[in-house]
Amino acid sequence: MMQALAMVLRGIGRRVVDGVWRMGVATRFFALTLLYSGQCFRRPGLIVREIFSSGVLSLIIILVSGLFVGMVLGLQGYETLQTYGSEEALGILVALSLVRELGPVVAALLFASRAGSAITAEIGLMKATEQIAAMEMMAVNPVARVVAPRFWGAVISMPFLAAMFSAMGIFGGYLVGVVLIGVDEGSFWSQMQAAVDFREDVLNGVIKSVVFGIAVTAIALFEGYDAPPTAEGVSRATTRTVVTSSLAILGLDFILTAIMFRGV
């Protein structure tokens, strides 16, 4: 009995030590990424290419998802508001739900699934095929050449993707609420404009999307760089990226919401 308990405690201790060690390595890796970012900014073409890869190629799923999320919000919101005779406030419900919460969060989850997994797989395959080692042999810093451009390209893309998601969602809510159901168009837009505050709603949503972009990209880059150089190692790293990023987004969303809107 005591031997089994000792084995369990050793296993828990080993996992805790490995987790702390991994967190330290990840923190050091993130610090090096920021430290060598200046070198990648001297070659803006690298960042532009990564903005295209992470941002532009994610536009389709972001726009289509935003449209349908907005349409569902319009349907569900109308049914709820109709109970209280407040159908004219449909624009407020759709806009605040998207700008404050759903836009940054859902866009970040989609970004992690599409762009984050791609970043991890790409860097993991570069490591597996010894391209990273070849750069080091040629005195090329792989963090400055490979990691930093991908980090900044993704971080720059994320706020724009979240804004497009919210805009498309509001358009979807307009299609359902005004065009399909028949809510007054003037009330829909005027009440939305009066209720949505730039600083409290729009700016806080942008801050959320930037934080989510940093978290998702940092996780994706580290998982790819730390992946074992095998097919199984890369596949597991890609899975960890999506799972860890999704949990980080939801956890950070709660923290940021508590900080930003506690006085509202």
N, C-alpha and C positions, 0 to 999 in steps of 0.2 A: 504493500500500500504506500509506504513512504517512498519507495523507489519510483513508483508510477507518478506520485505527486512531484518528486524532484525532476522527473523527465518533462512533465508538463510545464513546470516553472522555468526549466532551462529553455524549452521551446518558446515560451512567451518572452523570456529575456532576450533570446536570440532575435526574435522578430522585432522587438522594441529597438535593440541596438542597430539592426539592419535598417529600420525605418529612420532612426535619427541620422545614421550615416548617409543614407540616401538623400535626406532633406538637406544635409550639409553640402553634399556634392551638387545638388540641384541649385542651392543658393549661390555657391561659387560659380557654377556655370552661368547663371543669370547675371552675376556681377561681371564676369568676363565678356558676356554679350554686350552689356552696356559700355564696358571699358573700350572695346574694339569697334563700337558703332561709328566712331569718327572716321575710321578708315573706309567704311562702306559708303558714307555720305560723300566721300570724294569721288565715288563712281556712282552717280545717281541712276545710271542705266540699270544697275543691278536691282535697285529698289523698285524702279518702274516695272521691270519684268516680273518681280514678285507681287506687286500690286495687281498686275494683270492675272497672274496665276491664282492668287488667293482671293482677290476681290471680283474682278470682272467675270471670271469663270464661275463664280458663285451667284451671279446675279439672277439667273433663271430660277433656281430653287428659292431664292429669297423673295423675288417678286411674286411668283405663283403662290407660295405659301402665305405671304402677306395678304394677297387678294382673298384667298379662301378663309383665312383667319378673320379678316374684316367682315366678310359676308356672314360668317357664323355669328360673330359678335352682333351684327345688325339684327339677325333673326332672333337670337336669344335675348338681346337687350330689349327689342321691341315687345316681346312677349312679357317680359318682366315689368317694363315701364307701363305697359297698357293696363296692368292690374291696378296701378296707382294713378291712372289718368295723366301720365307724364310722357306721352309718346314724343313730344317735341324736344325732349332732352336727350334723344337718341344720339345726336351728334356729340354731346358732352361725354356720354358713356363710352362711345367708340374711341374718341380721340384720347381721353385720359387713360383708358385701359391700354391703348397701344403705345402712346408716348411715354408714359410712366413705367409700364411693366412689360407688356407682351412684346413690344418692339425690340427693346434691347435683349430680353431673355431668350425669346424664341429665335431671333436672328443669331444670337451667340451659340445656341444649341445647334442650329443648322450649320453655322460656320465651323463649329468643332467637328461635326460629322463629316462635312465635305472637305474643307481646307485643312483642318487640323490633322485628320487621318492621312491626308495626302502628304503633308509636310513630314510627318513621322515616317511614313513608308519610304519617301524619297531619300531622307537622310539615312535611314536604316539600311536601305539598299546600297547607298554610297559607301557606307561603312563595311557592308558585307562584301562588296566587290573591291574593297581596299582603295577606293578613290580618296578617302580621307587620309589614309596612310601615305598615299602617293603625294598629296599636297604637302604633308609634313616633311616628306623626303626632299621636296623641292623648295623648302623654306617658305611655303605659302601658309599663312595662318588660316586654318579651316573655319575658325570662329568668325574671323573678319570677312572671309570670302563666301562662306556658305550660310552660317547661322544668322549673323547680324542683318543681312539684307532680307532674309525671310521674316525675321522678327519685325522689322520696321514696315515691311510691305503689308504684312497681315494686320499690324496694329493700326496703320493708317487706313486700311480698307474697312475695318470693323465699324466705325461710327457712320460711314456713308451707307453701308449695307443696312444697319439698323434704321437709319433715317428713311431709306427707300422702303424697307419693310413696313414702317409705320405709315408712310404716305400711301403705299398701295393698300394697306389695311383700311385706312380712312376712305379711300376710293371704293373699296369693296363694301364698307358699311353704307356709303352713299348709294351705291347701286341697289342694295337690298332695301334700305330704309326709304329712300326717296323715289327711286324709279320703280321698284317692284311693289312695295307696300303702299306708298303714297303719303309718307310724312312730308310736311311742308318744307320745301327746299330752303326758303329764307330762314325759317326757325332752325333748321339743321345746321346751317353754316354760321348764322349770327350767334347762336348760343354756344357753339363750339369756340368761336373766336373770343367770346367774352369770358369763357371759363378757363381756357388753357392759358397759363401764364408762362412766359418765356423762361424766366429764371427758375421757378419752382418745378416746372414740368419738363420743358424742352431741354434746358441746360442740364438738369439732373439726369435725364435720359441719355444725353450724350456722354456725361461722365460715366454712367453705368456701362455704356457700350465700350468706352475706352478701357475701363478696368477689366471687363470681360475679355476684350481682345488681348490685353497683356497676359492675362492668366492662361487663356487657351493656347496662345502662341508659345509662351514659355514652357508649358507642359508638353506640347507637341514636339518642340525642338529638343527638349531634354530627353524625352522618351526615345526619339529617333537616334540621338547621339549616344545614348546609353544602351541601346538595344544590342543583344548578342548578335554576332554576325552570321546568323543562320536564318533560313526561311521561317522556322518556327519562332525564333526570337523576334524577328521583324513583325510577324503577325500578332504576337502577344503584345508587343509594344504599341502597335496600332490600336488594338482593343483597349489597352490601358489608357491611351490618349483620350479616346471617346468617353470612357467611363469616368475617368478622373476629371476631365474637363467639364462634363455635365454636372458632376457633384460640386465642383468648384464654382461653377456659374450659379447654381441654386443657393449655395451657402453664401457667396458674396452678395447675391441679390438681397437676401434677408438682411445682411449686415448693412449694406448701403441704403436699403429702404428705411431701416430703423434710424439711421443717421440723418438721412435727407428729409424725411417726412414726419419726424416725430413732433415737429412744431406746427404742422399743417392742420 
